[in-house]
Amino acid sequence: MHRGSCLCGGIRYSVNCDLDFIVNCHCQYCRIAHGSEFVPVAVIAADKLEILEGNELLSRFEVSNVAAFRCFCSTCGTRLYNHSPAANMISLVVATLMETADLVPKANVNMESSNRCFIQTNGLPSFDTFPSADEREKL
């Protein structure tokens, strides 16, 4: 089990699965939301995330053209995860986890909208969009 929280500690969560698919997302939405060139996220099934405390502080911003929600703390503004209801998936922001030492990204994704002035792939496989299930299996 993995645990994490927002910056103020008002929202605490747990994840009941292995975090074996971590990617560096380079999409324009992650770059703008975080003020960073990419964001490491752990991709998990939505039912594996449990909000332990502070559910009333959880706010959602809908990104309509990708049919997903960016979920964040309404007190401190920490973005915790993206939720794609159609795919039943969560992209959990790795930096919000308490223990991250053993978590290693497998790929760079959404490179089609990356900042071309700053591309750092660290030798990882790179995908223009999010990799298909077959491509993920090979990583």
Secondary structure, 3 states (H helix, E strand, C coil): CEEEECCCCCCEEEECCCCCCEEEECCHHHHHHHCCCCEEEEEEEHHHEEEEECHHHEEEEEEHHHCEEEEEECCCCCEEEEEECCCCEEEEEHHHECCCCCCCCCEEECHHHCCCCCCCCCCCCECCCCCCHHHHHCC
